[in-house]
Amino acid sequence: MSDDLKTLSDALGNWLARQTPGAQDMTLSDVIEPAQGYSSRTILFTARWEEAGQTRTRDLVARLQRDVSCPLLDDVFHQHGVMAVASKASDVLVPMPVFAEHDPAPLGTPFFVMERAGGQVPSDFPSYHSEGWVADLPLKERTQLWWNGIEAMERLHRIDWSVFETLTAGQQTPPDARFYIERFIMPWFEWAAKGTRFPVIEEAIAEMSATAPAVTRSGLAWNDARMGNVMFGADNQVSALFDFEVATLGPAEIDLAWWLYADDIFSESFGVARLPGIPQGQDAIGGFEARYGYAMPDFSYYLALAALKHAVISIKDYGNDKRAPSPEGLAPFPVERMQHYLKEYRSIAA
């Protein structure tokens, strides 16, 4: 354990002891900081203490706010609020927040503590398409793993959008793609572009705002729905969905399209062959329709929206120690995909 992590662990243990009535001799063990996360540091640990003559333990996770330049990532309590609401649904696999500290004094930054799930997570770097436990699975198990993630997400999308009161912004009707563009795409683009003109993005935003499809199911837009944000436990079942830093509201297809598009990012855009058994194209969309119970004829629109999001967040670096793949200018991969899917959507809508 590094000196920094040891100091942080000691301070966190002292703070946690004060939040746990009757706790004595609070210690933290198995303290780990995974090398990932844009907007917050993630600290995994086991708390152990004495209470009423018994030894108690609890596996927990702390999320600490980072200093970041992007205003859409500068509040760790954005995801805290989303997770607090989502975790109340009994069949939704979102870890429940158990403590929160807005005062930066104890650890030097605001943070919250949540329940810890057990399992393993597909790797981003190196991509799970190239190596690791997902690549090592038998083909049928790999396919089922992927669909298990979709089925867990479908339960998340059943939650009534209106209960996420911090996200509704006075919305009275089910949020559509326009809401998502206005609440996420445009603010991120304005921050990243800082007045620089990007006509291909500006034209896409205008077109997609004007042609947003009707909503069938609207709810929480996780907004980072991908394999690398899912923890899988025994028998490849989902044990947790996590990372809700930029969650907003909108149609379920926003997350489904990003889930599908993210597989392209972590394979094709990385120059890696896509793993056999990972669904794609119409096979994936047909599976989404079967599991969600309604037709998705406008899915090419949402794939274009996913590519637009990728283009926008690739304009510049986020300002911490994990860098976006293309920190300057427009990455060609998302622009080409966005134009392809927009052309496809126009032909369907015509």
FIVEXVEX-815052 format. One record per atom (N, C-alpha, C, O): residue in one letter; x, y, z. Coordinates in steps of 0.02 Angstrom, whole numbers, plus 50000, padded with zeros to 5 digits. Atoms other than C-alpha are relative to their C-alpha. Example, Ala and Ser with C-alpha at 12.3 -4.5 7.8 and 13.67 -1.06 7.14 Angstrom:
BEGIN
A500454994150000A506154977550390A500455006050000A500975005950033S499584994149997S506844994750357S499615005550037S499865011050045
% end
This chain:
BEGIN
M500424994150000M500005000050000M500445006250000M500915006750040S499614993850003S500685017149953S499895004250063S499395003250099D500074995549942D500965030450087D499355004049995D499005005050045D500614996050010D499555040750012D499384995950017D498924998350051L500595004249987L498325026250017L499974998150074L499424997450101K499995001649928K498875021750195K499725005850040K499325004850086T500254994149966T498555039550253T499255000849990T498885002250037L500714999550016L496875039750165L499614994650037L499074996050064S500335005549966S496415022750239S499915001550074S499385000250103D500044998449928D496805028550416D499465005350012D499075004750059A500494994649992A495775044450395A499294997549988A498834999450024L500665002850014L494325034850319L499764995650057L499174995750074G500185004349943G494355022150461G499785004150059G499285002450092N500194995649944N494305036050591N499325003249988N498915003750034W500644996950017W492865044450501W499434994950005W498904996350033L500515005249999L491905028150481L499824997950071L499244996450085A500135001749930A492085024350666A499515005050031A499095003250073R500444994949973R491215040850704R499294999449973R498815002050003Q500665000850029Q489765036050590Q499654993750023Q499074992550006T500265006549980T489515019050672T499914999850076T500394998350112P500114999849928P488715020550845P500194993350033P500004988050010G499815006049963G489465008350969G500614996549974G500834991650003A499425003350030A490945004050858A500635001550041A500745007250062Q499354999149967Q492635001450942Q500534996449958Q500404991449925D499435003150035D494344997450868D499864999049926D499974993649899M500145000350072M493815001350689M500654999549961M501105003649971T499425000750044T495104995250562T499764998549929T499234995549920L500145001650070L495114994250373L500534995349975L501134996449987S499535004850030S495914979650282S499844999049927S499325001149902D500095001350071D496134974050102D499825006349962D499375006349920V500134993550031V496174992250048V500325000149930V500934999249924I499775000150069I496314993249858I499725006149963I499145007949974E500244994750044E496195007649735E500104997849927E500664998149902P499935001950070P495825001549558P500235005949958P500055011649972A499734994750043A496725011349423A499505001849946A499615000649887Q500504998050049Q495165018149340Q499555005350032Q499585006550092G500474995049975G493835031449355G500195007049979G500755009349993Y499874993150022Y493695048849279Y499855005050056Y500275009050074S500224994649957S492715058949404S500124998650074S500095003350115S499915001549929S493055049849567S500514994550010S500614990249967R499575005549979R494325039049655R499564994750032R499084996250067T500375005649972T493695021849703T500464996350049T500994994050030I499625003549949I494315014049865I499594994150025I499044994950052L500335006149976L493834996049903L500314998050067L500924998350075F499735001949934F494004990050083F499514995850039F498914995650024T500415003549951T493364979050222T500075003450067T500635004250092A500004996949934A492884987750384A499894994650053A499454990350045R500075004949945R493094977650545R500015003950066R500435008250077W500034996649936W492594983350718W499674995650053W499374990550037E500325003449943E492014977650890E499385003850020E499395009950026E500624996849980E490234981050942E499604995250044E499434989750022A500395004149953A489294974351094A500304993150010A499954988150015G499655006349987G490614961051120G500074995449941G500304989749948Q499945004150061Q490554954750941Q500425003549948Q500435009649944T499624997350056T491704956950793T499555000449939T499234995549920R500424999050059R490814964150643R500445002149941R500955005449950T499644998150061T491414966150463T499505002349948T498925000249948R500424997750054R490724975050312R500435001849940R500915005649948D499644998450062D491354975850132D499695006349969D499095006449955L500254993550022L491214993650069L500435002949944L500985000549930V499644996350051V491745005549931V499915007450014V499365009750028A500044992849993A492165023949949A500125003249931A500565001149894R499914996250061R491975035949802R500185007250020R499785010750051L499734993449982L493025051749821L500005004549939L500235002549886Q500014995350056Q492765067049713Q500715002049979Q501135003650021R499384997650027R494225071249600R499945007449982R499395010149977D499994993550031D494745088449540D499994998949925D500474996349896V500075000950072V494135088449360V499805006649968V499505010950000S500154993750035S493955101949230S499295000249973S499025005549962C500665000250031C492285095949160C499465001150053C499424997350101P500514998749948P490815103449257P499484994550007P499154994150058L500495005549995L489735088249218L500274994250041L499914989350054L499705005449961L490925077549321L500245002350069L500594998750104D499684997149940D491305088849468D499584999350063D499715002750113D500425000949941D489965082849590D499884992650012D499464989549980V500065007149985V490155065449664V499304998250025V499104992450022F500675001449973F488425067249741F499464999649946F498894997949961H500465001250056H487615067249570H499864992549996H499284990349996Q500115007250003Q487895048449559Q499754997250066Q499384992350066H500255002249935H487585046449745H499245000450001H498904995750023G500724999250000G485825053249723G499654995049955G499134992349973V500295004950047V485475042249572V500004993050030V499504989450026M499945006749972M486105026649659M499554999150060M499294993650071A500445000449942A485135030549817A499294998449980A498944994650014V500685001350024V483515030649718V499964993149967V499524989149983A500035006250038A483925016049602A500064993950045A499744988850032S499875005849958S484525004549740S499404998150044S499384992750073K500605001449960K482835005649828K499544995049965K499134991849997A500405004950037A482054995049690A500294993150015A500894991950004S499755006349972S482184977349757S500364995649949S500804991749968D499705004550050D482654968949593D500535003549957D500765000649908V499504996350038V483884982249531V500674999450035V500735000750095L499355001849970L485714977749558L500475006050001L501005005949970V499594994049991V486384994949603V500195000350074V499755000250117P499794999749929P487434996049763P499695005950036P499625011450009M500334994949961M486595005849900M500515004450037M500945001850073P499584995649960P487485021349969P499804999750073P499214999550089V500155000649929V487635020250158V500235006050042V499965007250096F499764994049966F488605035850209F500185005349948F500355003649891A499794994550044A488965052950133A500335005450041A500125006750098E499654994649966E490155066850180E500125005749952E500545005249907H499924994250043H489995083850098H500595004350020H500875008049979D499444996049975D491335091750206D500664997049976D500794991149989P499375002850025P493045089750122P500524998850055P501034995750042A499485000349948A493965090650289A500244993050017A500854992050022P499755006649978P494025072050338P500504996849951P501004994049973L499575003350048L494825065950175L500305004749948L500665002649903G499734995150048G495245081950083G499555001149940G499725005149897T500474999450056T493765080149964T499334996950021T499334992350062P500645003349985P491905075949972P500004992849976P500364991049929F500015007150019F491485057449962F499364996850026F499004999650067F500525004149970F490185044149993F500244992850002F500714990949968V499835007049990V490255025950047V499394995949982V498834997550001M500555004150021M489205012249971M500164992650012M500724990750026E499915007149993E488924993649985E500464997349945E500505000249890R499545002950048R490184982649896R499744993249976R499584988950017A500205006450030A489694968649777A500614995849985A501164998449980G499455004550017G490764953549740G499984997849928G499444997149899G499985002450068G491344947849571G500585002949961G501065005349991Q499474997450043Q492414953049423Q499705004149944Q499125003349925V500234995150049V492304966649292V500404999249936V501014998749939P499635000150063P492754965749107P500475006049995P500295011650013S499484994950003S494344975649075S499905004749941S499735002549886D499974995250055D494404991648973D500685000149967D500744999949906F499314999550024F496294992548958F500434994750035F500584995650094P500155001650069P496764980148891P499274998049991P498944995850038S500715001450014S495084977548808S499834992750013S500224988249998Y500245006849989Y494084962448860Y499924996249934Y499874990149935H500035003450065H493954958748673H500674996949982H500694992449940S499345002550019S495824955348668S500274994850048S500614990150026E499735004749951E496224946048829E499615000650065E499235005350076G500314999849934G495634941949004G499454994850007G499364990649963W500475005349982W494274931749085W499404999649953W499144994149942V500565000350048V492894936648961V500224996349937V499854992149911A499745003450060A493974931248813A500114992550013A500084988649966D499875007049984D494334914948904D499374995850009D499404989650012L500635003749991L492494910248925L499834995949938L499994997949882P500295003550058P491714896948814P499505004549964P499195008849996L500404995450041L490744905148673L499295000950028L499055006650034K500694999549976K489004901148742K499965003850066K499495007750077E500004996449936E489454907548915E500135007449989E499855011650024R499854992950015R490154923648840R499375003549975R499235009249994T500624997150026T488544926648746T499505001150057T499185006350060Q500474999449945Q487494923448902Q500225005550048Q499795009050075L499754994649958L488614935049003L499765006749975L499515010950013W500204993750032W488234949048880W499255001350010W499055006850028W500724999249991W486364945948888W499815000850073W499315004150088N500144998949929N486414944949077N500065007450018N499675010050057G499944992849989G487024962849075G499405003849975G499165008450008I500594996850028I485564967948964I499394998950045I499005003550057E500585001549958E484304959349076E500025003850066E499505005950092A499934995949939A484994968249230A499845007349984A499535010750025M500144993150020M484894984749136M499255001149988M498985006450002E500714999450012E483104981349084E499625001350065E499145005250066R500324998849935R482614980549268R500125007150024R499685010350054L499854993049983L483484997249296L499545004749962L499305009749990H500414995650041H482485004849154H499264999750016H498875003849991R500705000249979R480834999549232R499825005450051R499245007150059I500144995049948I481015012649369I499695006249969I499935008749918D500354994050025D479825027249343D500495006049999D500805007650050W499524994550008W480845041849277W499875005850049W500335009350069S500174994149959S479915054449386S500264999650071S500275004650106V499745000549931V480645047449549V500715002850006V500955003950061F499334997149998F482355054149501F499945007749999F500075011049949E500214993049997E481875071449560E500575004949985E500455010449961T499454995550013T483625078849547T500175000549925T500565004749904L499855000150072L483645074849360L499435002649957L499535003849897T500584998650041T481895079649303T499995007049970T499705008049916A499974993150026A482215098449280A499325002649979A499255006049929G500684997550014G480345101949286G499644996449944G499104998549924Q500315003750055Q479965089349148Q499344997050022Q499294994050076Q500665002549983Q478125084749145Q499804993849959Q499354990249978T500155005750043T478125071649006T500624995649996T501184997950010P499415004550004P479255056348980P500555003049957P500435004749899P499454996850037P480955063148927P500184996149937P500264990049939D499815003150062D481395059748746D500745001649986D501095004150029A499304998850018A483045061048653A500185007450001A500765009150013R499864992849997R482875079948645R500225002050071R500695005950080F499824998749930F482935080548835F500724997950012F501105001750042Y499325002649991Y484525069948832Y500515004549965Y501045005949993I499554995550037I485325081148700I500095006650037I500645009150044E499984993549965E484885096948796E500364999550067E500725004150087R499745000649932R485405090248967R500704997250004R501064998350053F499335003049997F486985080748921F500445001949940F500985004649948I499584998950060I487605082248741I500205007349993I500795008849985M499854993050012M487485101048724M500445003150055M500915006750038P499554997249949P488245105748895P500714997449993P501195001150001W499335002850007W489705093848867W500355003149939W500945004949942F499714997250061F489965100448690F500215007350011F500745009349989E499834992949987E489925118648747E500625000650044E501045004950032W499394999949958W491215114848882W500614998049960W501135001349965A499435002750036A492345104848766A500225004649943A500825005649932A499844996050059A492245116048612A500255007050018A500685009849984K499814993349978K492425132548706K500015005049943K500485008949934G500084995250055G491815142248556G500284997949934G500125001049883T499745002550064T492765132448424T499434996749961T499024993049990R500535002750041R491635127848279R500164992849978R500714991349955F499975006850024F491335109448242F499364998749960F498894995849986P500625000350039P490065110048100P499684993249997P499064992649999V500305006750005V489845091148087V499624998250063V499104994950059I500355001249937I489345090348270I499395004650006I498855002450025E500554995249995E488285106048265E499414998049955E498834998649974E500525002150047E487335099748112E499654993750025E499044993050018A500315006149974A487055082748192A499555001550059A499004998750064I500424998149943I486395090548353I499355003049976I498825001350002A500604996850026A485185101248254A499534994949968A498934995049980E500415005050034E484585086748147E499684995250050E499094993650045M500255005049953M484405074648291M499515003050050M499064999550074S500504996649957S483495087348399S499345000649964S498815000249995A500614999050039A482255090048258A499654993549982A499054993549967T500295006350025T481975071648218T499974994650054T499944988750037A500015004949946A481945063248389A499384995649996A498834998149988P500585004650004P480835047648386P499545000650060P499735003250113A500465000449943A479315045348495A500274995150051A500644990550034V499755004149944V479645037448665V499534994250014V498924995150018T500395005749976T479065019948710T500124998950074T499644998350112R499855000549929R479965018048876R500545005150018R501095005049990S499524995049977S480815032548962S500134998950074S499684997050112G499815000949931G481745031649126G500685002850013G500885007849983L499324998049987L483475033349197L500434998349939L500424992649916A499495001450050A484795035049061A500664999450038A500965004450057W499375001449964W486295026949145W500565004049968W500975006950003N499564995750039N487315035349008N500734997549998N501155000849968D499355003350009D488835024049029D499904992550003D500274988950037A500205007049999A488025007248998A500484996049956A500444996449895R499525004050038R489414995448947R500264994450046R500174994550107M499765005949963M490224979048998M500475001950057M500464998950110G499514998049950G491614987949093G499715003450061G500075004950109N500334997249941N490334995449213N499514995150031N499034997150064V500415005349971V489554978849261V500454995150036V500974993150010M499645005149962M490164966949395M499614993549995M499014993250006F500305006550007F489834948649365F500254995450055F500854995150069G499835004649946G489784935749504G499954992849977G500124991049921A500045007250013A489454917149514A499554998649940A499045001849930D500385002150059D488834908549356D499895005649950D499415005449911N500024994450047N489154924749259N499375004350008N499175007949962Q500574995749986Q487634932949340Q500245006950022Q500775007650052V499834993149981V487654951749366V499945000750076V499434998950105S500044998449928S488074956849544S499925007550012S499695009550065A500074992849990A488114975749518A500085003749934A500485001949891L499914994950051L487884989949394L500285006150036L500045007950090F499704994349964F488955005049436F500235005449951F500175004649890D499774994150036D489685021749378D499425003849968D499265002949909F500564995950023F488235033849364F500175007450002F499755011650017E499764993149996E489275049749355E499625004849955E499515010649973V500334995550048V488355056649204V499294997649985V499034998949930A500695002450010A486655048449225A499535005949989A499615011250019T500524995050012T485175058249159T499354996149986T499274990550010L500625003350016L483455053849091L499924999549925L500205003449887G500135000750071G482845047748923G499774993149982G499694988850026P500235006650023P482275032948818P500514994550017P501114995850018A499565005749984A482975015748862A500494998749943A501044996249956E499565001350058E483715014748686E500665003850004E501145001849972I499374996449992I485025027648736I500534995450030I501104995150005D499535004649968D485845014848850D500134993849959D500694991449956L499915006150041L485544999948737L500465001449941L500894997349924A499574998350056A486355008848591A500725001150022A501184999149987W499324998949976W487845014248695W500334993350018W500924992350006W499755006749984W488044996348759W500274996649937W500814993749937L499815003150063L488104990148580L500595003649968L501065000549944Y499474996050030Y489195004448518Y500654999450038Y501194999450008A499395000749959A490415002448663A500394993849981A501014993849986D499645005950024D490824985048600D500425001749938D500964999049929D499624997850059D491364993348437D500615004150022D501155003449993I499444996049975I492445005748534I500564995550024I501144996450005F499495004149967F493334992248633F500254994249956F500644990049978S499735004950048S493614981348480S500265003749939S500865004949932E499804997150064E493624989748309E500425006450007E500935007149974S499634993849995S494195007048364S500674999150035S501125003250028F499365001649968F495574998948468F500444995749955F501004993949973G499625004350045G496134988648318G500024992850023G500504989250010V500045006849972V495584972548405V499414996449968V498884999449958A500555003950028A494524958748330A499444999250052A499584998050110R500585000849956R492774957848404R499954992750022R500014988249981L500055006849974L492554942648515L499414996349970L498864999149965P500575004150020P491494928648443P499514999250058P499714998750116G500505001049948G489864926648536G499735006450029G499235006150066I500274993549977I489634945248573I499495002349948I499685003749891P500514998350049P487974949648489P500115006849968P500405011349998Q499944993750034Q487924963548361Q499445000649948Q499094995849934G500484998950053G486814971248228G499294998050017G499074999050073Q500705001849992Q485054964748204Q499894994550052Q499364994250084D500075005149949D485374949748316D499955003250069D499555001150111A500034996549936A485704961548461A499355004050007A499025003750060I500614995949996I484254973248420I499394995650010I498944997350049G500565004649991G483054958648404G499984997350072G499434996450099G499985002249930G483634952548575G499775005450048G499445004050098F500244994449959F483344969848649F499245000349998F498915000950050E500724999550008E481584970148579E499644994350038E499124995550069A500305005649965A481204952848649A500015001050076A499524999550110R499924999249927R481834957248823R499625006150026R499405006150084Y500354994049978Y481034974548830Y499254999849983Y498855003550012G500715001050014G479394969048752G499705005149952G499095005949952Y500274995450050Y479224982048614Y500495000749941Y501094999549949A499594999250060A479854985548438A500435006350005A500235011250036M499534994349999M481334997348414M500195001749928M500765000849908P499864998750071P481175002848232P500485005849987P500775006249933D499574994250008D482175018748260D500684999150032D501005004050050F499385001249963F483705010448336F500615003349967F501085005250001S499434996750034S484865017848203S500075007350024S500625009950026Y499964993249972Y484425035148274Y500424999850064Y500855004150074Y499655000349936Y485055029848445Y500734997949992Y501154999850032L499305001550014L486635022248372L500365006349975L500945007449993A499704993650020A486945038948287A500105004650060A500615008150064L499934996049939L486645047348455L500594997750042L500955001750072A499425002749964A487915035648536A500655002449968A501125004450003A499404997850035A489195040148402A500105007550010A500675009950016L499964992849987L488795058648426L500305001250069L500745005450078K499724999449932K489125056848612K500744998550000K501135002150030H499295001950003H490775048048576H500415005649968H500965007249993A499644994550033A491295062048458A500085005950047A500615008950050V499994994249956V490855075448585V500494999050058V500885003450074I499575001049942I491745067548733I500724998749980I501174998550023S499325001150024S493275064248624S500355006649981S500945006549962I499704993750022I493575082748586I500605001850042I501115004150015K499434998049958K494695085548736K500074995350059K499624991450075D499855003949941D495495077448887D499565002350058D499375008250062Y500434998449944Y494465076849046Y500365003450057Y500045006150102G499634996349950G495865083749153G500204996150061G500294999150115N499715003849945N496435069449265N500454994649971N500654995149913D499485004650022D497585054349252D499754994249957D500134989649943K500235004850050K496475043949139K499785004049939K499335008249943R500094995850058R496485051048964R499514997049951R499474990949942A500435002250055A495195050248827A500454997849942A501005000449934P499585002550054P495835040748673P500235005449951P500785005049925S499824994750045S495825056548566S499885006750033S499335009450026P500124994049960P496075071948674P499935006449961P499715011549989E500054993950039E496135084548532E499654998649934E499754993549902G500345000650064G495015087348382G499464994650000G499284992050053L500535005050006L493695075448317L500294993349979L500664992949929A499775006650018A494055056948315A499614997649939A499004998249937P500365002050062P493645049748142P499524994250012P499004994049979F500425005849990F492895033548209F499285001950017F498824999749982P500694998449984P491355041148294P499665004349947P499065003649936V500314995850052V491085054048156V499764995749942V499214996749917E500205004450055E491055040648022E499404995850019E498944994949980R500575004049977R489885029748126R499365004350005R498825002149985M500584995649993M488735044448164M499695001549932M499085001349924Q500264998550067Q488585049047981Q499674993949968Q499164994549935H500285006250027H488265030847933H499304998850030H498834997349994Y500645001649968Y486865028548062Y499485005449986Y498895003949981L500474994850018L486085045448023L499724998849930L499124999849919K500235001650067K485995040747840K499504994250002K498994994449967E500465005749992E485185024247890E499345002250029E498815000050007Y500634997749968Y483925033048001Y499595004249952Y498985003649950R500374995950048R483475045547865R499624995549951R499054997049933S500335004450048S483075031247746S499404996550031S498914995149997I500565003349965I481955023047877I499445004950011I498855003250004A500494995049983A481075039147924A499665003149939A499125006149944A500274996850061A480785044647744A499324997049981A499024999149931
% end
